[in-house]
Amino acid sequence: MASVIESKKACAVNPLKMSQPLGATLAFLGLDACMPVMHGSQGCTSFGLVLLVRHFKEAIPLQTTAMNEVTSILGGYDNLEAALINIRSRAAPKVIAICSTGLTETKGDDVEGYLVTARKRKPELADTEIIYVSTPDYVGGFEDGYQHAISAIVRTLVKPLPVNPQQVTLLPGSYLSPADIDELREIIEAFGLSVIVLPDISGSLDGHIPPDWRGTTLGGTTLEQIRTAGASAYTLGVGEQTREGAQTLLDIAGTPFEIFERLTGLEVNDRLLQKLAQISGQAVPAKYRRQRSQLLDAMLDSHFYTGGIKVAIAAEPDLLLAVGSVLVDMGAELHCCVSTTKSAAHALLPAQQVILGDLEDLELGAADCDLLITHSHGRQAAQRLNKPLLRIGFPVFDRIGNAHRRMVGYRGTMDLVFEVANLMLDHVEHHHPGDWPLSPEALQAAASVATLETV
Amino acid sequence: MSASLKAKIADVFDEPGCEINQGKSDKDRKKGCTKQLAPGAAAGGCAFDGAKIALQPVADVAHLVHGPIACEGNSWDNRHSASSGPQIYRTGFTTDINELDVIYGGEKRLFKSIREILDKYNPPAVFVYQTCVTALVGDDIEAVCQRATAKFGKPIIPVNAPGFAGPKNLGNKLGAEALLDYVIGTVEPEFTTPYDINIIGEYNLVGELWQVKPLLDALGIRILSTICGDGRYNEIASAHRAKVNMMVCSKSMINIATKMEQRWGIPYFEGSFYGIGDMSDTLRQIAKLLVKQGAPDDLLLRTEQLIAVEEARAWQRIAHYKQRLTGKRVLLITGGVKSWSVVAALQEAGMEIVGTSIKKSTKEDKEKIKEIMGDDAHMIDNMTPREMYAMLRDARADIMLSGGRSQFVALKARMPWLDINQERYHPYGGYEGMVGLVHEIDRAIFNPVWQQVRIPAPWGDDGETLGAVSANGSA
């Protein structure tokens, strides 16, 4: 429904957007025993690493090809080969996942070609899978990088297999937390289905204490599982950003798919459960009937605080749709919507318009709003405007427990609805005796008759 | 890389203090002393990162990053050097270039961006940062800045330190060069005093500078400018009228101190605000140099009196902790000046240093560590996370002090950790900060949570019992 307005500004102020390689990296972090690599200068990796660490509060395996000024000009083959060999010998990952950056794309490095050469020249890499995705910094954003990374994983590793009718593949959007993924897995398994989650950050970034120190990711989708995805009877995608991956699975393995534009909210979850009942031939478990009823009650209890509020929200397209739609379901009005990049999701958003812009646009549009919703960088604007801020998406660096925040399924929707309502409750206006003063005219009128006559 | 940048880097490396340079032939010296990074085994920031870190604390200017979204979108709002006033330095500005800018060049977009910033925010100056992609396609930010300065009548300062030029440390220096080339010496201060100093390479993290400033105020010493913690454009522009320069982080911007000495004859010294003894030495040095530069010599006596009072007070406040912390072992993973200034501080609290990293330390830093720690100096050149983890797991240290990125090495080994780098929440400057540091270490080590997290699962599936901890969970 929303029309998309592209910002005319030359200068982005307080950027909302993050880069494609960073999004691709998040996807790669959901693979087991993986080492993601950014093919670029050291800083490209370092910035992304800091954000990931601060959001997840976990050690993040992430490497760089450490391009310098000379190798940037001459081409990065030597650096790439050296990186592969160094990583192979130091961390021994099962998968090395490479994404390009603005620097190496501008130069025009042919990484796919490089990899063919490296495979030939370095037989010691034979036991390591290598995935590559092209992610120039100056095109698209975080969600685009994540999306392309999923397709790259599928293209590289999935082969068609005889169909297992009890197995489905779940493609989670980049904004789903480890807890969200666990929630969806639990729902799918409750129907007696087995599920391959691709990629699965719930194994690697869910905050647990491993018995030993490892240089690679600590869990996630295993190589075995990815290969088995070729046998799935169905693909379920969460968010428009998973469409490309689902399409690639269809092209390669012939797996039919459905993309759920969001899984936060009542109706979409009804649709999911119906779909799962169809695929599995089983009735919806009693547990979810009860959760649904709880969600209805939660929405009733919360609507007093969300009804009629004006919301300013800035997020990546799919997250914007998920959170924005639920708020509209709860009676709120999306007054100012800002997003990062073009997406089919914007067409579904129940708002007048979406600006592809930055947090300056959010701040300007939020002046007469009651609630700000965006990532942690929005806290400066919220402070200046003295308004409540709901932190969503990535990065949320000034809150802990992000991995365990849940907003999908009936339960997750309930969590989110409560969070918003409680935030609004915190900011309920308290009135004071002086809040309703009389007008000077009224005061004057009440003061004395003589004054009135002189007016 | 442009010829001017190449010359600039060569110039930056013409550094009398650099031990690597001193040992080289003239020809090799020209190549500079950056280490080649190992692809697939490198970590840390780039030159752009370094330049931005060095200059971002100038609080009243707009910092505009000319490049694709990664450079600013992934990094802004990440470190907080506190400001006592303006907040514009915390606003992220970037040209966020697209494919067409890569093909046709982004200079027009840059120029328009500068105009938009001046129209909307009206800062006294704009700093423009070069990045890899825009450098590679040949955008001439110097020319754009020159044109913008002429057109808008405000200083628009190019900071030419694209990421691929080298590591973070080089970027610090290139950022400093931008100040030397375009800022320092361009404004005259309203008045001067015989007590004017600059503080260089101090970033006022968590307001640390303000733990020190009252000491200087009490002595009548005026901070003419700080480069760059809580810095202001016009103060830095008039920094050339100071009597003395103090270098705090000696490796990051030493070129400012050496060049200001060459150009305006301002003597400098390297000091530290960390540790009680170091803080006192710093005050003495400032007083001594100011007197040498013509300040009345009663300053020396007043300084000693202040030191006596402050030291006594700090010792008294630390005594309480010293008793509890004596014998506790510290693993210190940090860089440069902190690897020795903090060592001294911890020893003052009775703690034992089982290792200190020297990865980013200069020859002088290493000498100082040896001097402080004697023959037992456990200098660690380049410790891998796995080695740190093993050391903590085996309880060969009671606490690790490091930056945020290696915190999980300690936490996963279920050992106390304290942040002493840029993302920390507690200030550790001066006498005041030292008491604070010891307090935080005490709080970390004696937190009952460590006993809790070391209790092995009764069913025994979370790895072996940890290090020095017995089965009943006592530390």
Contacts between the chains, C-beta under 8 A, distances in Angstrom:
chain1	res1	chain2	res2	distance
A	9	B	116	6.3
A	10	B	95	6.7
A	10	B	109	4.8
A	10	B	110	7.8
A	10	B	112	3.6
A	10	B	113	4.5
A	10	B	115	8.0
A	10	B	116	5.9
A	11	B	64	6.7
A	11	B	93	5.7
A	11	B	94	7.1
A	11	B	95	6.0
A	11	B	96	7.9
A	11	B	109	8.0
A	11	B	112	7.3
A	11	B	113	3.3
A	11	B	114	7.8
A	11	B	116	4.9
A	11	B	117	6.1
A	12	B	69	7.5
A	12	B	72	7.7
A	12	B	73	7.8
A	12	B	92	7.8
A	12	B	93	7.3
A	12	B	94	5.0
A	12	B	95	7.3
A	12	B	96	4.1
A	13	B	91	6.2
A	13	B	92	6.9
A	13	B	93	5.7
A	13	B	117	7.9
A	13	B	120	7.8
A	14	B	76	7.4
A	14	B	77	7.9
A	14	B	91	5.7
A	14	B	92	4.9
A	15	B	69	6.3
A	15	B	72	5.9
A	15	B	73	4.2
A	15	B	76	6.6
A	15	B	92	5.4
A	15	B	94	5.8
A	15	B	96	6.6
A	16	B	73	7.9
A	17	B	69	5.1
A	17	B	73	5.1
A	17	B	96	7.2
A	18	B	69	6.8
A	18	B	70	7.7
A	18	B	73	4.9
A	18	B	74	5.4
A	19	B	68	6.9
A	19	B	69	5.1
A	19	B	70	3.6
A	19	B	73	6.0
A	19	B	74	5.6
A	21	B	70	6.7
A	22	B	70	7.2
A	22	B	74	5.7
A	37	B	40	6.8
A	40	B	132	7.4
A	41	B	46	5.0
A	41	B	132	5.4
A	41	B	163	4.0
A	41	B	164	4.4
A	42	B	37	6.1
A	42	B	42	5.6
A	42	B	43	7.6
A	42	B	44	6.1
A	42	B	45	6.6
A	42	B	46	4.8
A	42	B	163	7.1
A	42	B	167	6.7
A	43	B	45	5.2
A	43	B	46	2.8
A	43	B	47	7.6
A	43	B	48	5.6
A	43	B	49	4.7
A	43	B	71	7.3
A	43	B	163	4.2
A	43	B	168	7.9
A	44	B	46	7.6
A	44	B	70	5.8
A	44	B	163	7.1
A	45	B	43	7.9
A	46	B	43	7.1
A	46	B	44	5.8
A	46	B	45	4.4
A	46	B	46	6.8
A	46	B	49	6.4
A	47	B	45	7.6
A	47	B	49	7.1
A	47	B	70	6.7
A	47	B	71	7.4
A	47	B	74	4.0
A	47	B	75	4.1
A	47	B	78	8.0
A	48	B	70	7.7
A	48	B	74	5.4
A	49	B	43	7.9
A	49	B	405	7.1
A	50	B	75	7.4
A	50	B	78	6.3
A	50	B	404	7.9
A	50	B	405	7.1
A	51	B	74	5.9
A	51	B	75	8.0
A	51	B	78	7.9
A	53	B	404	6.7
A	53	B	405	5.8
A	53	B	408	7.9
A	54	B	404	7.4
A	54	B	423	7.7
A	57	B	408	7.6
A	58	B	408	6.0
A	59	B	385	7.2
A	59	B	405	7.9
A	59	B	406	7.9
A	59	B	408	3.9
A	59	B	409	6.9
A	59	B	412	7.3
A	63	B	40	5.3
A	63	B	41	7.4
A	63	B	42	7.6
A	64	B	37	7.9
A	64	B	39	7.1
A	64	B	40	7.7
A	64	B	42	5.5
A	64	B	43	7.7
A	65	B	39	4.5
A	65	B	40	6.9
A	66	B	37	3.7
A	66	B	38	6.8
A	66	B	39	4.8
A	66	B	40	7.9
A	66	B	42	4.1
A	67	B	39	8.0
A	67	B	164	5.8
A	68	B	36	7.4
A	68	B	37	7.1
A	68	B	164	5.2
A	68	B	165	7.7
A	68	B	166	6.9
A	69	B	1	4.8
A	69	B	162	7.6
A	69	B	164	4.6
A	69	B	165	5.7
A	69	B	166	8.0
A	72	B	132	7.0
A	72	B	136	6.3
A	72	B	164	5.0
A	73	B	136	7.8
A	78	B	39	8.0
A	79	B	39	4.1
A	80	B	39	7.0
A	82	B	38	7.0
A	82	B	39	4.3
A	82	B	40	6.2
A	83	B	39	3.8
A	83	B	40	3.1
A	83	B	41	7.9
A	84	B	40	6.6
A	85	B	40	7.1
A	86	B	38	6.0
A	86	B	39	6.5
A	86	B	40	3.5
A	86	B	41	4.5
A	87	B	40	4.4
A	87	B	41	7.6
A	90	B	40	7.6
A	90	B	41	6.3
A	101	B	70	6.6
A	102	B	67	7.2
A	102	B	68	4.1
A	102	B	70	6.1
A	102	B	102	7.9
A	102	B	132	6.7
A	102	B	133	4.3
A	103	B	132	4.2
A	103	B	133	5.9
A	103	B	136	6.6
A	103	B	163	7.3
A	103	B	164	6.5
A	106	B	102	5.6
A	106	B	132	7.8
A	106	B	133	4.9
A	106	B	136	5.0
A	106	B	137	6.3
A	107	B	136	6.5
A	136	B	68	7.5
A	136	B	99	7.7
A	137	B	67	7.9
A	137	B	68	3.6
A	137	B	69	5.9
A	137	B	70	4.0
A	137	B	71	7.7
A	137	B	133	7.0
A	138	B	68	3.9
A	138	B	69	7.3
A	138	B	97	5.3
A	138	B	98	5.5
A	138	B	99	6.0
A	138	B	101	7.0
A	138	B	102	5.7
A	138	B	133	6.5
A	139	B	98	7.1
A	139	B	99	5.8
A	141	B	69	6.8
A	141	B	73	8.0
A	209	B	412	5.5
A	209	B	414	7.1
A	209	B	453	7.8
A	209	B	462	7.1
A	210	B	412	6.7
A	210	B	463	7.9
A	211	B	462	6.3
A	211	B	463	3.0
A	211	B	464	7.6
A	212	B	463	7.0
A	213	B	385	6.5
A	213	B	386	5.1
A	213	B	389	4.0
A	213	B	390	7.5
A	213	B	409	7.2
A	213	B	412	6.9
A	213	B	413	7.8
A	215	B	385	7.4
A	215	B	386	7.0
A	376	B	77	7.9
A	377	B	76	7.2
A	377	B	77	5.2
A	377	B	92	7.6
A	380	B	77	7.3
A	380	B	87	7.8
A	380	B	90	6.3
A	380	B	91	7.7
